[in-house]
Every structure is written in structure tokens, then in C-alpha cells.
Amino acid sequence: MNTSGPARRGLRLVPFRGLRYVPERVGSLAAVTSPPYDVVVRPDGLHHLESADPHNIVRLILPQADTAAARNKQAAETLHHWLAEGILAPDPTPALYVYEQRNAEILQRGIVGALALSSPAEGVVLPHEDVMAHVVEDRADLMRSTAAHLEPLLLTYRGGDASGAAGVVERTVDRPPLLATTTEDGFRHRLWAVTDPADRAEIETDLARHQALIADGHHRWATYLRLQREHTAPGPWDFGLVLLVDTARYPLRVRAIHRLLHRLPVADALAALTGLFRVRDVEGPLPHALDVLAGAAAEGNAFLLAGDGGFHLVDRPDSALLRRTVPADRPAAWRSLDATVLHAVLLDHVWRIPDAPEHIGYIHDTAAAVEQAERRDGTAVLMHPVHEDVVRDLARQGVTMPRKSTSFGPKPASGLVLRSLALDD
């Protein structure tokens, strides 16, 4: 990897030798892919992926063993064996990759590459959520052990111009792809290599004018920065695997991430809200209850509680309660976020639930959150998504949202292209 060149204020995306599955050595490309590690709903989703193909990428991104050290050792050994056996193989030359996801409703295209890392103070890559230290530690241990970036982060930027990077993307998709597969969620995935020096220069010049918002992968970005600090000499740890999407051309969906309160039954959660929030029972099924939540969220803070077989709309928080509990030293847009009110008011003050994995789970899938709450006699707190413009505006002000506030998508499938840091050394 060429790490030389003048300092830039914008994005710098460089080619790398992608590690990809050899199609003849696996059952199918679809069977070895996975959602990002934090989207897999354990344990059912994990077992489903593991049984889809013995070489599913989940065995690297979520290895299973009794201890953290054993899990990371297992992932490193698995990666080594798959490379030795020809299950995974590096592409012959460094490349940027155009990646397309499509279903009946959505078309998303972007560029996969190794992005030069930058601190939040530089304002090139904008985080918008806080991270959890134990998750960063977990991902850092895995990256150290494997010396690999196993799945790309999802970053967005606002381009809009039909030339530059966008022009290269649109020209590239007219060629036959390196791979094409359709995953069980109905998305068709295609990947192309961009190796022409003129195309790469056009992308580089265009991206140098832009900053990016982290849409998905805050913990992995924090991990990249942490591991970069551990390596003082310039090298491959100065770059991180990302997918960059121009959302002026390909808008992302923004969904909420729901909370699962493992040790709080719904009856206790509702009882604690008396006199502090308005609480109303809502008829099912789940899609109808979510429509009611959307209507209430348009007027102010609102949440939907589930886990006892029913649905309960929680809205109209007491104004005095908000003044007492929501920090006043942040912008108004931050103070009015549902995630802010949930954490500062409900979790910290009303329910007094520690923000620790044994107490709170973060689940992307709405139905899964409800089902797990019912099975565990806990409470699912269902959220309404925030708009991308709000996220971007807060990020530009240097204000981070509460962790796991948003879920941008569609997310890149894990397993289509990996980055070995040994190949870039």
C-alpha cells in the first residue's frame, strides 16, 4: 500500500488487495455472507448462519468459545486455515471496489477501499454516536489476532455531482462484475474491481473535497483509531476498510435501534411512569402499533413498550422532569432526541438501569426485540428513527448522540471482500 502523498483535508481512499471467497470452494457466496456482527440476533441468527455453510464469515466476526482469548485465537486460526486451503484468496492487484446492493425498493452503490484514518478533531470523518468501551476492546482484540479488517464500515458523504467518483461508479457497473449473489433477505449484491489508474485518480480527486459521516460502524472506527495509536510507524494500521456511499445519489434508510431491558418486566416499567409520562395501551399487530408510535413521535418524544403480549405507548413526558434530568449544555436538537430522553430520563433516572450488557441489549430487528422481551419477561423499548439531516447537523457541531441511536441501511454484507493488513504491509 502506498501511504505517501501530501496531507489532505478531505477523504483519502486507497486501493488494497481484497480477500474474497473462491466460489468453487464454498456452497454459494450467499451462504457464506452475514449481516454485520452487531446485527446478528443471537443465538438464533448465529446458529442459522453457522449452519448455512461451514465457511460462513460469522465464524470470523463472531467466533464462539468459552473465553475472549479463545474466541480471538479461534478466529485467527480459522482465517489462516481458510487462506491455506484456498477458501479465501487475495486479488492479484490492489483495487478499489464498486459495490451495489439492490432489491425491489432500494438501489445503493458505493466504493469500498482503505480509508486514511483521521481524528474527530480533523473533521474529515464525523462520528455521531458514543461507543461502549467493552465493545471497542472486543473488536480491537479480534483485529489484533486476525490482523484483518473482516467487514467494512458504512460511511456516507454528500456528493451529488455526476462526475468524479459518481462517474466512475456509473461507468463501472456497465461491466461484468467480479461476483454477483442474492442473499436470503432478497438483496442482490454485485462487486467490481476498479484498477485503472485514471479512474482511481478521478475518485481520489473528488473525495478529497468531502467529509464523511459514519452511518454504521462507530465501534469499529474507534477500534481503527485505537489500533493506529498502538503502531507508531506508518503502515497499514493507518487505514481502515470502509464502504463510502454518496447519499445525494443513493439515500440510505434510517431505522431505529431498539432496547431490550433484560431485568425489567413491563408491569414494573409502566408502574414507574405514573405521573411522569402519558401511557396508553395500543392495539396490535406490531405494524399497527408502530404506526401509532410514528404518529406520536411526530409530536414529541414517544416510545412503545412491549414484552407482556401487548403494546404500550409512552409519550408526553413531564416538562419539569425533562428540565431536571436532560443535560442543558447541549444543542436543543440533541436535548429533544428520543434517545437522549430514553437514556437521560428513563434509563438513568426513572428506571435506574445500568448501561451494561447484562441489563440492556441493543436489537435492530423490531419483531426480534418484542419476541425476546416476551421470552425473557423483560421490556422491549421500541424507538422511532431520527432523520439523517438531524444526525449530520449534530455531527458537524461535534455533538455525539447516545450510543446505538440510529441504524442506517442497507448495510454492506459481511464476507464479500475482506482486508488483510499483512498483504498491505
C-alpha positions as CSV (number, residue, x, y, z in Angstrom):
1,M,0.0,0.0,0.0
2,N,1.3,3.4,-0.9
3,T,1.0,5.6,2.2
4,S,2.9,8.6,0.8
5,G,1.4,11.8,-0.6
6,P,0.5,15.3,0.7
7,A,-1.7,15.8,3.7
8,R,-5.3,16.3,2.7
9,R,-8.2,17.9,4.5
10,G,-10.7,15.6,2.9
11,L,-11.2,11.8,2.4
12,R,-8.4,9.7,1.1
13,L,-9.4,6.3,-0.1
14,V,-6.7,4.0,-1.4
15,P,-6.8,0.5,-3.1
16,F,-6.0,-2.7,-1.4
17,R,-5.7,-6.4,-2.3
18,G,-9.2,-7.7,-1.3
19,L,-9.5,-11.1,0.2
20,R,-12.5,-12.9,-1.4
21,Y,-14.1,-16.3,-1.2
22,V,-13.2,-18.6,-4.0
23,P,-16.7,-19.6,-5.4
24,E,-15.7,-23.1,-6.3
25,R,-14.6,-23.8,-2.6
26,V,-17.9,-22.8,-0.9
27,G,-21.5,-23.9,-1.3
28,S,-22.5,-20.4,-2.6
29,L,-21.5,-16.8,-2.0
30,A,-24.8,-16.1,-0.4
31,A,-24.3,-18.9,2.1
32,V,-21.0,-17.5,3.4
33,T,-22.2,-13.9,3.9
34,S,-23.6,-12.4,7.1
35,P,-25.1,-9.1,8.3
36,P,-22.6,-7.0,10.3
37,Y,-21.5,-8.6,13.6
38,D,-23.8,-6.4,15.7
39,V,-26.9,-7.0,13.6
40,V,-26.8,-10.8,14.1
41,V,-29.5,-11.6,16.6
42,R,-28.0,-14.2,18.9
43,P,-28.3,-17.0,19.4
44,D,-30.9,-18.0,16.7
45,G,-29.4,-15.9,13.9
46,L,-25.9,-17.0,14.7
47,H,-26.8,-20.7,14.6
48,H,-28.6,-20.2,11.3
49,L,-25.6,-18.6,9.7
50,E,-23.2,-21.2,11.1
51,S,-25.3,-24.0,9.6
52,A,-25.7,-22.2,6.2
53,D,-22.1,-23.1,5.2
54,P,-19.1,-24.3,7.3
55,H,-17.2,-21.3,5.9
56,N,-19.7,-18.6,6.8
57,I,-18.0,-15.3,7.7
58,V,-19.7,-15.3,11.0
59,R,-17.1,-17.8,12.2
60,L,-14.6,-15.0,11.9
61,I,-16.6,-12.0,13.0
62,L,-18.4,-13.8,15.9
63,P,-16.2,-16.8,16.8
64,Q,-17.7,-19.0,19.6
65,A,-15.5,-20.2,22.5
66,D,-15.6,-20.1,26.3
67,T,-13.2,-17.1,26.7
68,A,-12.4,-13.9,24.8
69,A,-8.8,-15.1,24.3
70,A,-10.0,-18.4,22.9
71,R,-12.5,-16.8,20.6
72,N,-9.9,-14.5,19.1
73,K,-7.4,-17.3,18.7
74,Q,-10.0,-19.4,17.0
75,A,-10.8,-16.6,14.5
76,A,-7.1,-16.2,13.7
77,E,-6.6,-19.9,13.2
78,T,-9.8,-20.2,11.1
79,L,-8.6,-17.3,8.8
80,H,-5.2,-18.9,8.5
81,H,-6.7,-22.3,7.6
82,W,-9.1,-20.8,5.0
83,L,-6.3,-18.9,3.3
84,A,-4.0,-22.0,3.3
85,E,-6.9,-24.2,1.9
86,G,-7.8,-21.7,-0.8
87,I,-11.2,-20.9,0.7
88,L,-10.3,-17.3,0.7
89,A,-7.7,-15.8,-1.7
90,P,-6.3,-12.3,-2.3
91,D,-7.0,-10.5,-5.5
92,P,-3.9,-10.2,-7.7
93,T,-3.6,-6.4,-7.7
94,P,-4.7,-3.7,-5.4
95,A,-8.1,-2.2,-6.3
96,L,-10.9,-0.1,-5.1
97,Y,-14.3,-1.9,-5.4
98,V,-17.6,-0.7,-6.6
99,Y,-20.3,-2.4,-4.5
100,E,-24.0,-2.5,-5.4
101,Q,-27.0,-3.6,-3.3
102,R,-30.4,-3.8,-4.9
103,N,-33.9,-5.2,-4.1
104,A,-37.4,-4.3,-5.4
105,E,-37.3,-1.0,-3.5
106,I,-33.7,0.1,-3.0
107,L,-30.7,0.7,-5.1
108,Q,-27.4,1.5,-3.3
109,R,-24.0,1.9,-4.9
110,G,-20.7,2.9,-3.2
111,I,-17.0,2.4,-3.2
112,V,-15.1,0.1,-0.9
113,G,-11.5,0.9,-0.1
114,A,-8.9,1.5,2.6
115,L,-9.6,5.0,4.1
116,A,-6.9,7.1,5.7
117,L,-7.8,7.4,9.4
118,S,-8.3,10.8,11.0
119,S,-9.2,12.0,14.4
120,P,-12.6,13.6,15.1
121,A,-10.9,16.9,15.6
122,E,-9.8,17.0,12.0
123,G,-13.5,16.9,10.9
124,V,-12.9,14.6,8.0
125,V,-14.8,11.6,9.3
126,L,-17.7,12.6,11.6
127,P,-19.0,10.2,14.3
128,H,-22.5,10.8,15.6
129,E,-22.8,8.2,18.4
130,D,-21.0,7.4,21.6
131,V,-19.3,4.0,21.9
132,M,-19.1,1.4,24.6
133,A,-15.6,0.7,25.8
134,H,-16.1,-3.1,26.2
135,V,-17.2,-3.4,22.6
136,V,-14.2,-1.5,21.3
137,E,-11.9,-3.7,23.4
138,D,-13.6,-6.8,22.0
139,R,-13.2,-5.6,18.4
140,A,-9.6,-4.5,19.0
141,D,-8.6,-7.9,20.3
142,L,-10.2,-9.6,17.3
143,M,-8.4,-7.3,14.8
144,R,-5.1,-7.7,16.5
145,S,-5.5,-11.5,16.5
146,T,-6.5,-11.8,12.8
147,A,-4.5,-8.8,11.5
148,A,-7.5,-8.2,9.3
149,H,-10.5,-6.0,8.7
150,L,-13.2,-8.5,8.3
151,E,-16.1,-6.2,7.3
152,P,-16.4,-2.7,6.0
153,L,-17.8,0.3,7.9
154,L,-20.6,2.2,6.2
155,L,-19.8,5.9,5.6
156,T,-21.8,8.5,3.8
157,Y,-20.9,11.7,2.1
158,R,-22.9,14.3,0.1
159,G,-21.6,14.5,-3.4
160,G,-24.4,14.7,-6.0
161,D,-22.2,15.6,-9.0
162,A,-22.5,13.1,-11.8
163,S,-18.7,13.4,-12.5
164,G,-15.8,12.3,-10.3
165,A,-16.4,9.3,-8.1
166,A,-20.0,9.1,-9.2
167,G,-19.0,9.0,-12.8
168,V,-16.5,6.1,-12.2
169,V,-19.2,4.2,-10.3
170,E,-21.8,4.5,-13.1
171,R,-19.3,3.5,-15.8
172,T,-18.0,0.6,-13.8
173,V,-21.5,-1.0,-13.2
174,D,-21.9,-1.4,-17.0
175,R,-19.1,-4.0,-17.0
176,P,-19.5,-7.7,-15.9
177,P,-19.0,-7.9,-12.1
178,L,-16.4,-9.9,-10.2
179,L,-19.2,-11.5,-8.2
180,A,-23.0,-11.5,-8.0
181,T,-25.2,-13.2,-5.4
182,T,-28.6,-12.8,-3.9
183,T,-28.9,-13.2,-0.1
184,E,-32.0,-14.6,1.7
185,D,-33.2,-11.1,2.6
186,G,-33.9,-10.5,-1.1
187,F,-30.9,-8.2,-1.8
188,R,-28.8,-8.8,-4.9
189,H,-25.1,-7.9,-4.3
190,R,-22.6,-7.2,-7.1
191,L,-18.9,-6.2,-6.8
192,W,-16.5,-4.8,-9.4
193,A,-12.8,-4.0,-9.1
194,V,-11.5,-0.5,-10.1
195,T,-7.9,-0.9,-11.1
196,D,-7.4,1.7,-13.9
197,P,-5.1,4.5,-12.6
198,A,-7.2,7.2,-14.3
199,D,-10.4,6.0,-12.6
200,R,-8.6,5.8,-9.2
201,A,-7.2,9.3,-9.7
202,E,-10.7,10.7,-10.5
203,I,-12.1,9.1,-7.3
204,E,-9.2,10.4,-5.2
205,T,-9.5,14.0,-6.5
206,D,-13.3,14.0,-5.9
207,L,-13.2,12.5,-2.5
208,A,-10.5,14.9,-1.3
209,R,-13.2,17.6,-1.3
210,H,-15.6,15.8,1.0
211,Q,-16.1,14.8,4.6
212,A,-18.0,11.6,5.6
213,L,-20.5,10.7,8.3
214,I,-20.2,7.3,10.0
215,A,-23.5,5.7,9.2
216,D,-22.7,2.2,10.7
217,G,-19.6,1.1,12.5
218,H,-18.8,3.6,15.2
219,H,-17.2,0.9,17.4
220,R,-15.1,-0.4,14.5
221,W,-14.0,3.1,13.7
222,A,-13.0,3.7,17.3
223,T,-11.1,0.4,17.1
224,Y,-9.3,1.5,14.0
225,L,-8.1,4.7,15.8
226,R,-7.1,2.8,18.9
227,L,-5.0,0.3,17.0
228,Q,-3.5,3.0,14.9
229,R,-2.2,4.6,18.1
230,E,-0.6,1.3,19.0
231,H,1.5,1.3,15.8
232,T,3.8,4.3,15.7
233,A,5.4,3.6,12.3
234,P,3.4,4.5,9.2
235,G,1.8,1.4,7.7
236,P,-1.5,-0.5,7.1
237,W,-2.9,0.3,10.5
238,D,-3.2,3.9,9.3
239,F,-6.1,2.9,7.1
240,G,-9.5,1.2,7.7
241,L,-11.8,-0.8,5.5
242,V,-14.9,1.2,4.6
243,L,-17.8,1.5,2.1
244,L,-18.4,5.1,1.0
245,V,-21.9,5.9,-0.3
246,D,-22.9,9.2,-1.9
247,T,-26.3,9.7,-0.2
248,A,-27.1,12.7,-2.5
249,R,-27.4,10.0,-5.3
250,Y,-28.3,6.9,-3.2
251,P,-30.2,7.9,0.0
252,L,-29.9,5.4,2.9
253,R,-32.8,4.2,5.1
254,V,-32.5,5.3,8.7
255,R,-34.1,2.9,11.2
256,A,-34.1,2.9,15.0
257,I,-32.2,0.5,17.2
258,H,-34.4,-0.8,20.0
259,R,-33.5,-1.6,23.6
260,L,-34.2,-4.8,25.4
261,L,-34.2,-4.4,29.2
262,H,-33.4,-7.9,30.4
263,R,-34.4,-7.5,34.1
264,L,-37.3,-5.1,34.0
265,P,-40.8,-6.6,33.5
266,V,-43.2,-4.5,31.6
267,A,-45.6,-4.1,34.6
268,D,-42.8,-2.6,36.6
269,A,-41.7,-0.3,33.8
270,L,-45.2,1.0,33.4
271,A,-45.8,1.5,37.1
272,A,-42.7,3.7,37.4
273,L,-44.0,6.1,34.8
274,T,-47.1,7.1,36.7
275,G,-47.4,10.9,36.7
276,L,-44.2,11.3,34.6
277,F,-45.3,10.2,31.1
278,R,-48.7,9.6,29.4
279,V,-49.2,5.9,29.0
280,R,-51.8,4.3,26.7
281,D,-52.4,0.7,25.6
282,V,-52.2,0.3,21.8
283,E,-53.8,-2.5,19.8
284,G,-51.7,-4.8,17.7
285,P,-50.5,-6.3,15.5
286,L,-46.9,-4.9,15.6
287,P,-47.1,-2.9,12.3
288,H,-50.2,-1.0,13.5
289,A,-48.6,-0.3,16.9
290,L,-45.5,1.1,15.1
291,D,-47.8,3.4,13.0
292,V,-49.2,4.7,16.2
293,L,-45.7,5.3,17.5
294,A,-44.8,7.2,14.4
295,G,-47.8,9.5,14.8
296,A,-46.9,10.2,18.4
297,A,-43.2,10.7,17.6
298,A,-44.1,13.4,15.1
299,E,-45.4,15.5,18.0
300,G,-42.7,14.8,20.6
301,N,-40.8,12.1,22.5
302,A,-42.5,8.8,22.2
303,F,-41.7,5.1,22.9
304,L,-43.5,1.8,22.5
305,L,-43.1,-0.7,25.3
306,A,-43.7,-4.4,24.7
307,G,-42.9,-7.8,26.3
308,D,-46.1,-8.7,28.1
309,G,-48.1,-9.7,25.0
310,G,-49.4,-6.1,24.4
311,F,-48.1,-2.7,23.3
312,H,-48.0,0.4,25.4
313,L,-47.4,3.9,24.0
314,V,-45.3,6.2,26.3
315,D,-45.3,9.9,25.3
316,R,-45.7,13.5,26.6
317,P,-43.0,13.5,29.3
318,D,-43.5,15.9,32.2
319,S,-41.6,19.2,31.3
320,A,-40.3,19.6,34.8
321,L,-38.9,16.1,34.7
322,L,-37.1,16.9,31.4
323,R,-35.6,20.1,32.9
324,R,-34.3,18.1,35.9
325,T,-32.7,15.2,34.0
326,V,-31.7,16.2,30.5
327,P,-28.3,18.0,30.4
328,A,-28.7,21.6,29.5
329,D,-25.3,22.2,27.9
330,R,-26.1,20.6,24.6
331,P,-28.0,21.9,21.5
332,A,-31.8,21.8,21.6
333,A,-31.8,19.2,18.8
334,W,-29.8,16.9,21.0
335,R,-31.9,17.5,24.1
336,S,-35.1,16.6,22.2
337,L,-33.8,13.4,20.7
338,D,-35.8,10.3,21.8
339,A,-32.5,8.5,22.5
340,T,-31.5,11.4,24.8
341,V,-34.7,11.2,26.7
342,L,-34.6,7.5,26.9
343,H,-31.1,7.3,28.4
344,A,-31.1,10.5,30.5
345,V,-34.6,10.3,31.8
346,L,-36.0,6.8,31.6
347,L,-33.0,4.6,32.0
348,D,-30.8,6.7,34.3
349,H,-33.5,8.5,36.4
350,V,-36.8,6.7,36.3
351,W,-35.9,3.0,35.9
352,R,-32.3,3.4,37.2
353,I,-30.9,0.7,34.9
354,P,-27.1,0.5,34.5
355,D,-25.9,0.8,30.9
356,A,-24.2,-2.6,30.9
357,P,-24.8,-5.7,28.6
358,E,-26.4,-7.8,31.4
359,H,-29.0,-5.1,31.8
360,I,-29.5,-3.6,28.3
361,G,-29.4,-5.3,24.9
362,Y,-29.5,-3.4,21.6
363,I,-31.5,-5.0,18.8
364,H,-32.0,-3.8,15.3
365,D,-34.9,-6.0,14.3
366,T,-38.3,-4.9,15.8
367,A,-40.0,-8.3,15.9
368,A,-36.9,-9.9,17.4
369,A,-36.9,-7.3,20.2
370,V,-40.5,-8.0,21.1
371,E,-40.1,-11.8,20.9
372,Q,-37.0,-11.7,23.1
373,A,-38.7,-9.5,25.7
374,E,-41.7,-11.8,25.9
375,R,-39.5,-14.9,26.2
376,R,-37.3,-13.3,29.0
377,D,-40.1,-11.4,30.8
378,G,-38.2,-8.2,30.0
379,T,-39.2,-5.0,28.4
380,A,-38.6,-4.0,24.7
381,V,-38.4,-0.3,24.2
382,L,-39.2,0.3,20.6
383,M,-37.9,3.6,19.0
384,H,-38.9,5.7,16.1
385,P,-36.0,6.6,13.7
386,V,-34.4,10.0,13.5
387,H,-33.8,11.8,10.2
388,E,-30.4,11.7,8.6
389,D,-30.2,15.5,8.3
390,V,-30.5,15.8,12.1
391,V,-27.7,13.2,12.6
392,R,-25.4,15.0,10.1
393,D,-26.1,18.5,11.6
394,L,-25.3,17.3,15.1
395,A,-22.2,15.5,13.9
396,R,-20.9,18.7,12.2
397,Q,-21.3,20.5,15.5
398,G,-19.2,17.9,17.2
399,V,-22.1,16.6,19.2
400,T,-22.5,12.8,19.6
401,M,-25.8,11.1,20.0
402,P,-26.4,8.4,22.7
403,R,-24.9,5.1,21.6
404,K,-27.0,3.0,19.2
405,S,-29.3,5.8,18.3
406,T,-29.6,5.0,14.6
407,S,-29.4,2.2,12.1
408,F,-28.5,3.2,8.6
409,G,-29.0,0.8,5.8
410,P,-28.9,-1.2,3.8
411,K,-25.7,-2.3,5.4
412,P,-22.9,-4.0,3.4
413,A,-23.0,-7.7,3.6
414,S,-20.0,-9.1,5.5
415,G,-18.0,-11.7,3.6
416,L,-17.9,-10.2,0.1
417,V,-14.5,-8.6,0.5
418,L,-12.0,-8.5,3.4
419,R,-8.8,-6.7,4.0
420,S,-5.7,-8.5,5.3
421,L,-3.3,-6.0,6.9
422,A,-0.4,-8.4,6.2
423,L,-1.0,-8.0,2.4
424,D,-0.8,-4.2,2.7
425,D,2.3,-4.1,4.9
